[in-house]
Amino acid sequence: MTVVEIADLSDPRLADYSHRTDVALKKARGTEYGLYIAESALVLQRAIAAGHRVRSVLALGSTVDEARALVGGDVPIFSGPSELLEELTGYLLHRGLIAAMLRPELPTVASLLTGARRVIILENVADPTNVGAIFRSVAAIGADAVFVTPRCSDPFYRRAIRVSMGTVLQVPWTRLGDWPSARQVLTASGFQIAALALSPDAVSLRDFVAPDKLALVLGAEGEGLTAEALASADTIVQIPMVHGIDSLNVAATAAVAMWALA
């Protein structure tokens, strides 16, 4: 398909980009599982490498050739001046292009545990910035999969993808059910569960001997882990600290713990 020069912002083909919230994109018409937005050529490349399908691309004139090289000739590429695209989307396209991607079907928990040794569980981490930062850290250090609870922010939200530099598209992830069912499937797959929390009976991360298969559980900042998560854990672990500091940002905690236990 040839590049479409934008002349009219009311063109219905531009609806995916017109001030759409993440929630609205997730409910986009004409899709099975919704859409997400990939920002930059790097993130688009990682999305395509993960097998995700591109619905369309919105590109500044200077990035049209780069977009065409990534998506080929069958995907519509809409282009226009920076001011017009900013009016359409509500934000400046700092990275030159964005793409409307079809959300894939999420894998099952059991399938992601097959062959895995180190997995991360995010319980109720509501800030997409923290979710993205955690994915970037654990992707670099070596998590095999990430699991998120129902109240956790969606890793496919635009901010999470951007902060993660697209690693949410590389590290397999899916949603967990309630804690009884989550513990059952983890235990059946040979995993022990270690919850990172401040507790009088917590084991120091320096002294914790990791089993062959380990699931690390991290909770929301402020609230911490729920009673159900702590009760489901085989061990509670904490990072030893000095200077009277008792906790780290959850993304920093994930990086430190994964480095120590990878």
MARBASE-625914 format. One record per atom (N, C-alpha, C, O, CB): z, x, y; residue in one letter. Coordinates in steps of 0.2 Angstrom, whole numbers, padded with zeros to 4 digits, always signed. Each point is the difference from the previous one (the first is absolute). Glycine has a CB too. Layout:
// MARBASE-625914
ZXYA...
END
This chain:
// MARBASE-625914
+0000+0004-0006M+0000-0004+0006M+0000+0004+0006M+0003+0005+0000M+0003-0014-0006M-0010+0008+0011T+0000+0003+0007T+0006-0001+0003T+0004-0004-0001T-0016+0003+0002T+0014+0006+0004V+0006-0001+0004V-0001-0006+0005V-0006-0001+0003V+0008+0014-0004V+0003-0017+0002V+0000-0005+0004V+0003+0001+0007V+0006+0001+0000V-0006-0009-0010V-0004+0008+0015E+0003+0002+0007E+0004-0007+0002E-0004-0005+0001E-0005+0014+0002E+0015-0008-0001I+0004-0006+0002I-0002-0002+0007I+0000+0004+0005I+0009-0001-0012I-0011-0010+0008A-0002-0002+0006A+0004-0006+0002A+0001-0002+0006A-0012+0005-0008A+0014-0006-0003D+0004-0007+0001D+0006+0001-0004D+0000+0000-0006D-0010-0007+0009D+0016+0007+0000L+0007+0001-0004L+0001-0007-0004L+0005+0000-0004L-0001+0008+0013L-0007-0013-0007S+0001-0006-0004S-0004-0001-0007S+0001-0004-0003S+0001-0001+0014S-0006+0011-0012D-0003+0000-0007D+0005-0001-0005D+0004+0004-0001D-0013+0004+0006D+0008-0013-0010P+0005-0001-0005P+0001+0006-0005P+0005+0000-0003P-0008-0012+0004P-0002+0016-0001R+0000+0006-0005R+0005+0005+0003R+0002+0005-0004R-0014-0007+0001R+0015+0001+0009L+0004+0005+0003L+0008-0003-0001L+0004+0003+0002L-0013+0001+0006L+0009-0009-0011A+0007-0004-0001A+0005+0005-0003A+0006-0001+0002A-0012-0010-0002A+0004+0015-0005D+0005+0005-0003D+0003+0004+0005D+0006+0003-0002D-0012-0003-0008D+0003+0002+0016Y+0003+0005+0004Y+0003-0004+0007Y+0003+0004+0004Y-0011+0004-0009Y+0007-0014+0006S+0002-0003+0006S+0007-0002+0000S+0003-0005-0001S-0014+0001+0002S+0015+0009+0001H+0008-0001+0001H+0003-0003-0006H+0005-0004+0001H-0007+0003+0011H+0000+0003-0018R+0003-0003-0006R+0006+0004-0002R+0000+0006+0000R-0011-0009-0004R+0016-0001+0003T+0006+0003-0003T+0000+0002-0007T-0005-0002-0003T+0011-0004+0011T-0002+0010-0010D+0000+0002-0007D+0001-0006-0005D-0003+0000-0005D+0008+0011+0008D-0001-0015-0001V+0001-0006-0004V-0006-0005+0000V-0002-0002-0005V+0014+0002+0008V-0016+0000+0003A-0006-0004+0000A-0005+0003-0005A-0004-0003-0003A+0007-0001+0015A-0003+0011-0011L-0005+0003-0005L+0001-0001-0007L-0005+0000-0004L+0004+0009+0013L+0007-0009-0011K+0002-0001-0007K-0002-0007-0002K-0001-0001-0006K+0011+0009+0007K-0011-0012+0003K-0002-0007-0001K-0007-0002+0001K-0002-0005+0001K+0014+0002+0001K-0016+0009-0001A-0007-0001+0003A-0004-0005-0005A+0000+0001-0006A+0001+0011+0012A-0005-0016-0003R-0004-0004-0004R-0006+0004-0003R-0002+0005+0002R+0005-0015+0006R-0005+0007-0014G-0006+0003-0003G+0002+0006-0004G-0004+0004-0002G-0003-0008+0011G+0014+0005-0010T+0002+0006-0004T+0005-0002-0005T+0003-0006+0000T-0004+0013+0010T+0002-0003-0016E+0004-0002-0005E+0007+0002+0002E+0005-0004-0002E-0014+0005-0006E+0010+0005+0010Y+0007+0002+0002Y+0001+0002+0007Y+0006+0003+0002Y-0006+0001-0014Y-0005-0005+0016G+0001+0001+0007G-0003+0007+0002G-0004+0003-0004G+0015-0010+0004G-0010+0009+0006L-0003+0006+0003L+0006+0005+0003L+0005-0003+0001L-0016-0004+0002L+0009+0013-0002Y+0004+0004+0004Y-0005+0005+0004Y-0006+0000-0001Y+0015+0000-0008Y-0006+0003+0014I-0004+0004+0005I+0001+0007-0002I+0006+0003+0000I-0005-0012+0009I-0006+0013-0010A+0000+0007-0001A-0003+0003+0007A-0005-0001+0002A+0003+0000-0015A+0007+0005+0016E-0002+0004+0006E-0002+0007-0001E+0004+0004-0004E+0004-0012+0010E-0013+0010-0004S-0003+0007+0000S-0004+0001-0006S+0000-0003-0005S+0010+0007+0011S-0015+0001-0005A-0004+0002-0006A+0004+0002-0006A-0002-0001-0005A-0007+0004+0014A+0014+0001-0007L+0004+0003-0006L+0003-0006-0004L+0000+0001-0006L+0003+0009+0013L+0000-0015-0004V+0003-0005-0004V-0005-0004-0003V+0001-0002-0006V+0008+0001+0014V-0015+0000-0005L-0005-0004-0003L-0003+0004-0006L-0001-0003-0005L-0002-0002+0016L+0003+0011-0011Q-0002+0004-0005Q+0005+0000-0006Q-0002-0001-0006Q-0004+0009+0014Q+0012-0008-0007R+0005-0001-0005R+0000-0007-0003R+0001+0000-0006R+0006+0009+0012R-0008-0014-0002A+0000-0007-0003A-0006+0000-0004A+0000-0003-0006A+0005-0002+0016A-0011+0007-0008I-0006+0000-0005I+0001+0004-0006I-0002-0002-0006I-0005+0001+0016I+0010+0007-0010A+0002+0004-0005A+0005-0004-0005A-0001+0001-0006A-0001+0010+0013A+0006-0015-0004A+0005-0004-0005A-0004-0006-0003A+0003-0004-0004A+0006+0008+0012A-0015-0005-0006G-0004-0006-0003G+0000-0006+0004G-0002-0005-0003G+0005+0010-0008G+0000-0005+0017H+0001-0006+0004H-0007-0001+0003H-0004+0004+0002H+0016-0002+0000H-0014-0009-0001R-0006-0002+0003R+0000-0001+0007R+0005-0003+0003R-0007-0002-0014R-0003+0007+0014V-0001-0001+0008V-0003-0006+0001V-0006-0001-0002V+0006+0014+0004V+0003-0017+0003R-0004-0006+0002R-0004+0001+0006R-0006-0002+0000R+0015-0005-0004R-0007+0011+0009S-0004+0002+0005S+0004+0006+0004S+0005+0001-0001S-0010-0013+0002S+0001+0015+0004V+0003+0005+0004V-0001-0001+0007V-0006-0003+0002V+0004+0011-0011V+0006-0006+0013L+0000-0001+0007L+0000+0007+0003L+0005+0004-0001L+0000-0016+0002L-0010+0015+0002A+0000+0007+0002A-0003+0001+0007A-0004-0004+0003A+0002+0006-0015A+0005+0003+0016L-0003+0002+0006L-0006+0003-0001L-0002+0002-0006L+0013+0000+0011L-0016-0002+0000G-0006+0003-0001G+0000+0007-0003G-0005+0002-0004G+0001-0009+0013G+0009+0011-0007S+0000+0007-0002S+0002+0001-0008S-0001+0005-0003S+0004-0002+0015S-0001-0008-0015T+0002+0000-0007T-0004-0004-0005T+0002-0001-0006T+0010+0003+0011T-0017-0005-0002V-0004-0004-0004V-0003+0004-0006V+0000-0003-0006V-0003-0004+0016V+0000+0013-0009D-0003+0004-0005D+0005+0001-0005D-0001+0000-0006D-0007+0005+0014D+0014-0003-0006E+0006+0002-0005E+0001-0006-0004E+0001+0000-0006E+0004+0008+0014E-0004-0014-0005A+0001-0006-0004A-0005-0002-0005A+0001-0002-0005A+0005-0002+0015A-0013+0005-0008R-0005-0002-0004R+0000+0005-0006R-0002-0002-0006R-0005-0002+0015R+0009+0010-0008A+0000+0005-0006A+0005-0002-0005A+0000+0002-0006A-0004+0007+0014A+0010-0012-0005L+0005-0002-0005L-0001-0006-0004L+0001+0000-0006L+0006+0005+0014L-0010-0010-0004V-0001-0007-0004V-0007-0001-0002V-0001-0005-0004V+0010+0001+0011V-0014+0008-0005G-0007-0002-0002G-0003-0005+0004G+0002-0002+0005G+0001+0005-0017G-0008-0005+0009G-0005-0005+0004G+0002-0007-0001G-0004-0005+0003G-0005+0013-0003G+0013-0010-0005D+0001-0007-0002D+0006-0003+0004D+0001-0006+0000D-0005+0008-0011D+0008+0002+0015V+0006-0003+0003V-0002-0001+0008V-0002+0005+0003V+0010+0001-0012V-0007-0011+0012P-0001-0001+0007P+0005+0004+0004P+0006+0001-0001P-0010-0012-0001P+0000+0015+0007I+0004+0004+0005I-0001-0003+0007I-0006+0000+0002I+0005+0010-0010I+0006-0012+0011F+0000-0003+0007F+0002+0006+0005F+0005+0003-0002F-0002-0015-0003F-0007+0012+0010S+0001+0005+0005S+0000-0002+0007S-0003-0005+0001S-0002+0013-0009S+0008-0004+0012G+0000-0002+0007G+0004+0005+0004G+0003+0004-0002G-0004-0016-0001G+0001+0011+0010P+0004+0005+0004P+0008-0001-0001P+0002-0006-0002P-0012+0005+0011P+0013+0006-0007S+0007+0000-0001S+0004-0006+0003S+0004-0003-0003S-0005+0016+0002S-0001-0014+0007E+0003-0006+0004E+0000-0007-0003E+0004-0004-0001E-0006+0011+0011E-0004-0008-0013L-0002-0006-0003L+0004-0001-0007L+0003-0005-0002L-0014+0005+0007L+0011+0006-0009L+0004+0000-0006L+0007-0001+0001L+0004-0003-0004L-0013+0010-0001L+0012-0004+0010E+0007-0001+0002E+0001-0007+0002E+0006-0003-0002E-0005+0015+0006E-0005-0015-0001E+0001-0007+0002E+0000-0005-0006E+0003-0004-0001E-0009+0006+0012E+0002+0000-0016L-0001-0004-0006L+0006+0001-0005L+0003-0005-0002L-0015+0007+0003L+0015+0004-0001T+0005+0002-0005T+0007-0001+0003T+0005-0001-0003T-0013+0008-0003T+0009-0005+0012G+0006+0000+0004G+0003+0007+0000G+0006+0001+0002G-0004-0013-0006G-0006+0017+0001Y+0003+0007+0001Y-0006+0004+0000Y-0006-0001-0002Y+0017-0002-0004Y-0010+0009+0008L-0005+0006+0001L-0001+0003-0007L+0004+0001-0003L+0000+0001+0015L-0010-0001-0013L-0002+0003-0007L+0000+0007+0001L-0005+0004+0001L-0003-0013-0004L+0014+0012+0003H+0001+0007+0001H-0004+0004-0005H-0002+0006+0002H+0013-0008+0003H-0011+0000-0011R-0004+0004-0005R-0007-0002-0002R-0003+0002-0005R+0014-0001+0000R-0014-0005+0010G-0007-0001+0000G-0002-0005-0004G-0006-0003+0002G+0005+0014-0001G+0004-0013-0007L-0002-0006-0004L+0006-0003-0003L+0005+0003-0002L-0017+0002+0000L+0011-0011+0000I+0004-0004-0005I-0004-0004-0004I-0006-0001+0001I+0015+0001+0007I-0006-0002-0014A-0004-0003-0005A+0004-0006-0003A+0006+0001-0001A-0012+0009-0002A+0003-0016+0002A+0003-0005-0003A-0001+0001-0008A-0005-0001-0002A+0003-0007+0012A+0008+0009-0013M+0000+0001-0007M+0002-0006-0004M+0005-0003+0002M-0003+0015+0000M-0005-0013-0008L+0003-0005-0005L+0006+0002-0003L-0001+0005-0004L-0011-0010+0003L+0017+0002+0001R+0006+0002-0004R-0001-0001-0007R-0003-0005-0003R+0010+0001+0012R-0005+0009-0013P-0001+0000-0007P+0006-0004-0004P+0005-0001+0004P-0011+0012-0003P+0004-0013-0007E+0006-0003-0003E+0005+0005-0002E-0002+0006-0002E-0006-0015-0003E+0014+0007+0006L+0006+0005-0001L+0001+0001-0008L-0001-0005-0004L+0006+0002+0015L-0004+0009-0013P+0001+0001-0007P+0007-0002-0002P+0004-0002+0004P-0011+0012-0004P+0008-0011-0007T+0006-0002-0003T+0005+0006+0001T-0002+0006+0000T-0003-0014-0008T+0012+0006+0008V+0005+0006+0000V-0001+0004-0007V+0001+0006+0001V+0007-0014+0006V-0009+0005-0012A+0000+0003-0007A-0006+0005+0000A+0001+0006-0002A+0004-0016-0003A-0010+0008+0008S-0006+0005+0000S+0001+0006+0004S-0002+0006-0002S-0005-0016+0000S+0011+0010+0008L+0001+0005+0004L+0005+0005-0003L+0001+0006+0001L-0004-0013+0009L+0008+0004-0015L+0005+0004-0003L-0003+0004-0006L+0003+0005-0002L+0005-0013+0006L-0014+0006-0006T-0003+0004-0006T-0002+0007+0002T-0004+0001+0005T+0000-0012-0010T+0007+0016+0002G-0002+0007+0002G+0004+0002+0006G-0001+0006+0001G-0010-0008-0006G+0015-0002+0008A+0003+0003+0006A+0007+0003-0001A+0003-0001-0006A-0008-0008+0012A+0007+0014-0002R+0007+0003-0001R+0004-0001+0006R+0006+0000+0000R-0011+0008-0007R+0002-0008+0013R+0004-0001+0006R-0003-0006+0004R-0006+0000+0002R+0009+0013-0001R+0001-0018+0000V-0002-0006+0004V+0005-0001+0006V+0006+0001-0001V-0012-0006-0009V+0004+0002+0015I+0004-0002+0006I+0000-0008+0000I-0005-0003-0001I+0002+0014+0007I+0009-0013-0004I+0001-0008+0001I+0003-0001+0007I+0005+0003+0002I-0003-0005-0015I-0006-0001+0017L+0002-0002+0007L+0003-0007+0000L-0004-0005-0001L-0005+0013+0006L+0015-0009-0004E+0004-0006+0000E+0000-0002+0008E+0004+0003+0004E+0002-0001-0015E-0009-0008+0013N+0000-0003+0006N-0001+0005+0006N+0004-0001+0005N+0004-0007-0010N-0012+0013+0004V-0001+0004+0006V-0005-0003+0005V-0006-0001-0002V+0008+0011-0005V+0000-0013+0012A-0004-0005+0004A-0004+0003+0005A-0005-0003+0002A+0014-0005-0004A-0008+0014+0004D-0004+0004+0005D-0006+0003-0003D+0001+0005-0004D+0009-0003+0011D-0016-0004-0005P-0006+0003-0003P-0001+0007+0002P-0003+0004-0004P-0002-0015+0004P+0008+0013+0005T-0001+0007+0002T+0004+0005-0006T-0002+0005-0002T+0001-0008+0015T+0007+0000-0014N+0004+0004-0006N-0004-0001-0006N+0000+0005-0004N+0011-0007+0010N-0014-0003-0008V-0003-0001-0006V-0006+0005+0000V-0001+0003-0005V+0004-0015+0004V-0007+0012+0006G-0005+0005+0000G+0002+0007+0000G-0003+0004-0004G-0003-0012+0011G+0011+0010-0004A+0003+0007+0000A+0002+0002-0007A+0000+0005-0002A+0004-0006+0014A+0000-0004-0015I+0002+0001-0007I-0006+0002-0005I+0000+0004-0004I+0010-0012+0006I-0015+0003-0001F-0006+0002-0005F-0003+0006+0002F-0002+0004-0005F+0000-0016+0005F+0002+0015+0006R-0003+0006+0001R+0004+0006-0003R-0003+0004-0002R-0002-0009+0013R+0011+0004-0010S+0005+0005-0003S-0001+0001-0007S+0000+0005-0003S+0008-0007+0012S-0007-0004-0013V+0001+0000-0007V-0007+0001-0003V-0001+0003-0006V+0010-0011+0006V-0015+0007+0004A-0006+0001-0003A-0001+0008+0000A-0003+0003-0005A-0002-0014+0009A+0007+0014+0001A-0001+0007+0001A+0005+0004-0006A-0002+0005-0002A-0001-0006+0014A+0009-0002-0013I+0004+0004-0004I-0001-0002-0008I+0002+0004-0004I+0006-0004+0014I-0010-0006-0011G-0002-0002-0007G+0002-0006-0003G+0001+0000-0006G-0001+0012+0005G+0001-0017+0004A+0002-0007-0003A-0006-0002-0004A-0005+0000+0003A+0014-0003+0006A-0007+0000-0015D-0006-0003-0004D-0001-0007+0002D-0006-0002-0001D+0009+0009-0008D+0002-0011+0012A-0001-0006+0003A+0005-0002+0004A+0006+0003+0000A-0012-0006-0011A+0005-0003+0015V+0005-0002+0005V+0000-0008-0002V-0005-0003+0000V+0003+0012+0009V+0008-0011-0009F+0001-0008-0001F+0004-0002+0006F+0005+0003+0003F-0005-0002-0016F-0002-0007+0015V+0003-0003+0006V+0003-0007-0002V-0003-0004-0004V-0005+0010+0012V+0014-0008-0005T+0003-0006-0002T-0004-0006+0005T-0003+0002+0004T+0014+0004-0007T-0009-0012+0001P-0004-0006+0004P+0001+0001+0007P-0004-0003+0004P+0005-0004-0014P+0005+0009+0013R+0002+0000+0007R-0002+0006+0003R+0001+0001+0006R+0008-0008-0008R-0012+0012-0001C-0002+0006+0003C-0007-0001+0003C-0004-0004-0002C+0010+0011-0007C-0007-0003+0015S-0006+0000+0004S-0006+0001-0005S+0000+0005-0004S+0006-0002+0015S-0012-0006-0009D-0006+0001-0004D-0003+0007+0001D-0001+0001+0006D-0001-0013-0006D+0001+0016-0005P-0003+0007+0001P-0007-0001+0003P-0002+0005+0002P+0009+0000-0011P-0010-0010+0008F-0007-0001+0003F+0000-0002+0007F-0006-0001+0003F+0002-0002-0014F+0010+0002+0014Y+0000-0002+0007Y-0003+0006+0004Y+0000+0006-0002Y+0010-0013+0001Y-0014+0006+0007R-0003+0005+0004R+0004+0006+0002R-0002+0005-0001R-0005-0014+0005R+0013+0007-0002R+0004+0006+0002R+0002+0004-0006R+0001+0006+0001R+0003-0013+0009R-0002+0004-0015A+0002+0004-0006A-0006+0005-0003A+0001+0005-0001A+0007-0015-0002A-0014+0007+0003I-0006+0004-0002I-0001+0006+0005I-0001+0005-0002I-0004-0016-0003I+0006+0009+0011R-0002+0005+0005R+0006+0006+0000R-0002+0006+0000R-0003-0015+0007R+0011+0007-0007V+0005+0005-0001V+0000+0004-0006V+0001+0006+0000V+0006-0013+0007V-0009+0004-0012S-0001+0004-0007S-0006+0004+0000S-0001+0004-0005S+0007-0013-0001S-0010+0009+0011M-0007+0003-0001M-0004-0002-0006M-0004+0004-0002M+0010+0006+0008M-0005-0016-0007G-0004-0003-0006G+0003+0002-0007G-0003-0002-0005G-0007+0003+0012G+0016+0002-0007T+0002+0001-0007T+0003-0006-0004T+0001+0000-0006T+0002+0011+0011T-0002-0017-0001V+0001-0006-0004V-0006-0002-0004V+0001-0005-0004V+0007+0002+0014V-0013+0006-0008L-0006-0002-0004L-0001+0005-0006L-0005-0001-0004L-0001-0004+0014L+0010+0010-0010Q-0001+0005-0006Q+0006+0000-0005Q-0001+0000-0006Q-0005+0007+0014Q+0012-0009-0006V+0006+0000-0004V+0000-0008-0003V+0000-0004+0004V+0006+0013+0002V-0007-0010-0012P+0000-0007-0003P+0007-0003+0002P+0005+0003+0000P-0012+0000-0010P+0006-0009+0012W+0006-0004+0001W+0000-0008-0002W-0006-0002+0000W+0008+0010+0010W+0003-0011-0010T+0000-0007-0001T+0007-0003+0001T+0004+0004+0002T-0013-0003-0011T+0009-0008+0009R+0006-0003+0001R+0005-0001-0006R-0003-0001-0005R-0003-0005+0014R+0012+0007-0008L+0005-0002-0005L+0003-0007+0000L-0001-0003+0005L+0004+0015-0005L-0001-0014-0005G+0004-0007+0000G+0007+0001+0001G+0002+0005+0004G-0010-0009-0012G+0012+0000+0006D+0007+0000+0001D+0003+0006-0004D-0003+0003-0004D+0004-0015+0006D+0005+0014+0000W+0003+0006-0003W+0001-0001-0008W-0001+0005-0003W+0007-0002+0014W-0004-0008-0013P+0001-0001-0008P-0006+0002-0003P-0001+0004-0005P+0010-0012+0006P-0015+0005+0001S-0006+0001-0003S-0003+0007+0001S-0003+0003-0004S+0000-0015+0005S+0004+0015+0005A-0002+0007+0002A+0004+0005-0005A-0003+0004-0002A+0001-0008+0014A+0008+0003-0012R+0004+0005-0005R-0002-0001-0007R-0001+0005-0003R+0011-0006+0011R-0012-0005-0010Q-0002-0001-0007Q-0006+0004-0001Q-0001+0004-0005Q+0006-0015+0004Q-0010+0011+0005V-0007+0003-0001V+0001+0007+0001V-0003+0004-0004V-0003-0014+0008V+0010+0013+0001L+0001+0007+0000L+0004+0003-0006L-0002+0005-0002L+0003-0007+0015L+0004-0001-0015T+0004+0002-0006T-0005+0000-0006T+0000+0005-0004T+0011-0009+0009T-0015-0001-0006A-0004-0001-0006A-0006+0006+0001A-0002+0002-0006A+0004-0014+0005A-0003+0015+0007S-0005+0005+0000S+0004+0007+0000S-0004+0005+0001S-0004-0013+0006S+0014+0008-0008G+0004+0006-0001G+0002+0003+0007G+0002+0006+0000G-0009-0004-0010G+0007-0006+0015F+0003+0003+0007F+0007-0001+0001F+0003-0005-0002F-0014+0003+0006F+0014+0007-0001Q+0007-0001+0003Q-0001-0001+0007Q-0005+0002+0003Q+0010+0005-0012Q+0000-0011+0012I-0001-0002+0007I+0006+0004+0004I+0006-0001-0002I-0011-0011-0001I+0003+0015+0008A+0005+0003+0005A-0001-0003+0006A-0005+0001+0004A+0004+0010-0010A+0006-0013+0009A+0001-0003+0006A+0002+0004+0006A+0006+0003-0001A-0004-0014-0005A-0005+0012+0011L+0002+0005+0005L+0004-0004+0005L-0002-0005+0004L-0008+0012-0005L+0017-0006+0001A+0004-0004+0004A+0007+0004+0002A+0002+0004-0004A-0007-0015-0001A+0008+0009+0010L+0007+0003+0002L+0005-0004-0004L+0001-0006+0000L-0005+0009+0011L+0007+0000-0016S+0005-0003-0004S+0005+0005-0002S-0001+0006-0001S-0007-0014-0003S+0015+0006+0003P+0005+0005-0001P-0001+0003-0007P+0002+0006-0001P+0006-0012+0007P-0011+0003-0011D-0002+0003-0006D-0007+0002-0001D-0002+0001-0006D+0011-0009+0001D-0012+0009+0010A-0007+0003+0000A+0000+0007-0002A+0004+0004+0001A-0008-0012+0008A-0001+0010-0013V-0001+0007-0002V-0004+0004+0005V-0005-0003+0003V+0005-0001-0015V+0002+0010+0014S-0004+0004+0004S-0007+0001-0002S-0001+0002-0006S+0012+0003+0010S-0016-0005+0000L-0007+0001-0002L+0000+0008-0003L-0004+0001-0004L-0001-0009+0013L+0009+0012-0006R+0000+0007-0003R+0002+0000-0007R-0002+0005-0004R+0005-0001+0015R+0001-0008-0013D+0003+0000-0007D-0003-0005-0005D+0001+0000-0006D+0010+0003+0011D-0015-0007-0002F-0004-0005-0005F-0005+0003-0004F-0004+0003+0003F+0006-0012+0006F-0001+0008-0015V-0005+0002-0005V-0005-0005-0002V+0002-0005-0003V+0006+0013-0002V-0014-0008+0008A-0005-0005-0001A-0002-0001-0007A-0002+0005-0004A-0002-0003+0015A+0003-0008-0014P-0003-0001-0007P-0007+0001+0001P-0003+0001+0005P+0012-0009-0008P-0012+0007-0003D-0008+0001-0001D-0003-0005+0004D-0005+0001+0004D+0006+0004-0015D+0001-0011+0011K-0003-0006+0004K+0005-0003+0005K+0005-0002-0002K-0013+0000-0008K+0006+0002+0016L+0005-0002+0005L-0003-0004+0005L-0005+0001+0003L+0011+0010-0004L-0002-0016+0003A-0002-0005+0006A+0005+0001+0005A+0006-0001-0001A-0012-0007-0007A+0004+0010+0014L+0004+0001+0006L+0000-0006+0004L-0006-0003+0002L+0004+0015-0002L+0007-0015+0002V+0001-0006+0004V+0002+0001+0007V+0006+0003+0001V-0004-0010-0012V-0006+0005+0016L+0002+0001+0007L+0001-0007+0003L-0004-0004-0001L-0002+0016+0001L+0010-0013+0005G+0001-0006+0003G-0001+0000+0007G-0002+0006+0003G+0010-0009-0011G-0008-0002+0012A-0001-0001+0007A+0005+0004+0004A+0006+0000-0002A-0012-0011+0000A+0004+0014+0007E+0005+0003+0005E+0004-0005+0003E-0002-0006+0001E-0006+0015+0002E+0015-0008-0002G+0005-0004+0002G+0003-0004-0006G+0006+0001-0001G-0013-0002+0012G+0003-0003-0014E+0003-0005-0005E+0001+0004-0006E+0005-0001-0004E-0011-0008+0008E+0002+0014-0006G+0001+0004-0006G-0003-0004-0006G-0003-0005+0001G+0013+0011+0004G-0008-0004-0011L-0002-0004-0006L+0005-0006-0001L+0006+0000+0002L-0010+0011-0007L+0001-0016+0002T+0004-0006-0002T+0004+0002-0006T+0000+0004-0003T-0009-0012+0008T+0014+0003-0006A+0005+0001-0005A-0004-0001-0007A+0002+0003-0005A+0007-0008+0012A-0014+0001-0007E-0004-0001-0006E-0004+0007-0002E+0000+0002-0006E-0002-0014+0009E+0000+0016+0002A-0004+0006-0001A+0005+0005-0003A-0001+0004-0005A-0007-0006+0014A+0014+0002-0006L+0005+0005-0002L+0003-0001-0007L+0001+0004-0004L+0002-0003+0016L-0002-0008-0013A+0002-0002-0007A-0005+0002-0005A+0001+0001-0006A+0006-0010+0011A-0014+0009-0003S-0005+0001-0005S-0001+0008-0001S-0003+0002-0005S-0003-0013+0008S+0009+0015+0001A-0001+0007-0001A+0004+0003-0005A+0006-0002-0002A-0008+0003+0014A-0001+0004-0015D+0004+0004-0005D+0005+0005+0003D+0005+0002-0002D-0015-0003-0006D+0007+0004+0014T+0004+0005+0004T-0001-0001+0007T-0005-0002+0002T+0004+0010-0011T+0006-0007+0013I+0000+0000+0007I+0000+0007+0003I+0004+0004-0002I+0001-0016+0003I-0010+0014+0003V-0001+0007+0002V+0000+0000+0008V-0002-0005+0003V-0004+0008-0014V+0009+0002+0014Q+0000+0001+0007Q-0002+0007+0002Q+0002+0005-0004Q+0007-0014+0005Q-0012+0010+0004I-0002+0006+0003I+0006+0003+0004I+0003-0003+0005I-0015+0000-0005I+0015+0009-0002P+0006+0003+0003P-0002+0002+0007P-0006+0003+0001P+0010+0001-0012P+0000-0005+0016M-0002+0001+0007M+0006+0003+0004M+0006+0000-0003M-0014-0009+0003M+0007+0012+0005V+0005+0004+0004V+0000-0003+0008V-0004-0005+0001V+0003+0015-0008V+0005-0007+0011H+0001-0002+0007H+0001-0008+0001H-0001-0003+0005H-0007+0012-0003H+0012-0012-0007G+0002-0007+0000G-0006-0005+0000G+0002-0006+0001G+0007+0011+0006G-0015-0003-0009I-0005-0004-0001I+0000-0003-0007I+0001+0003-0005I-0008+0003+0014I+0006-0013-0009D+0001-0003-0007D-0007-0003-0003D+0000-0001-0005D+0012-0001+0009D-0017+0002+0000S-0006-0002-0002S-0006+0002+0003S+0000+0003+0006S+0006-0013-0009S-0012+0010+0000L-0006+0002+0003L-0005-0006+0001L+0002-0006-0003L-0001+0017-0002L-0006-0011+0009N-0005-0005+0000N-0003-0001-0007N+0000+0005-0004N-0003-0002+0015N+0001-0009-0013V-0001-0001-0007V-0006+0004-0002V-0001+0002-0006V+0005-0014+0007V-0009+0013+0003A-0006+0004-0002A+0002+0007-0001A-0003+0003-0005A-0004-0010+0012A+0012+0010-0003A+0002+0007-0001A+0004+0000-0007A-0001+0005-0003A+0001-0003+0016A+0004-0007-0014T+0004+0000-0006T-0005+0000-0006T+0001+0004-0005T+0008-0011+0010T-0015+0003-0005A-0004+0000-0005A-0003+0007-0002A-0001+0002-0005A-0002-0014+0008A+0001+0015+0003A-0003+0007-0001A+0005+0005-0003A-0002+0004-0004A-0006-0007+0014A+0014+0003-0007V+0005+0005-0003V+0001-0002-0007V+0000+0005-0004V+0005-0004+0015V-0004-0007-0013A+0002-0001-0007A-0006+0001-0005A+0001+0003-0005A+0007-0012+0009A-0014+0007-0002M-0006+0002-0004M-0001+0007-0001M-0001+0003-0005M-0004-0013+0009M+0006+0014+0001W+0000+0007+0000W+0005+0003-0005W-0002+0005-0004W-0002-0004+0016W+0010-0003-0012A+0005+0002-0004A-0001-0002-0007A+0002+0004-0005A+0006-0004+0014A-0011-0005-0010L+0000-0003-0007L-0007+0000-0003L-0001-0002-0006L+0010-0005+0009L-0014+0009+0001A-0007+0000-0003A-0001+0005-0006A-0005+0001-0003A+0001-0003+0015A
END
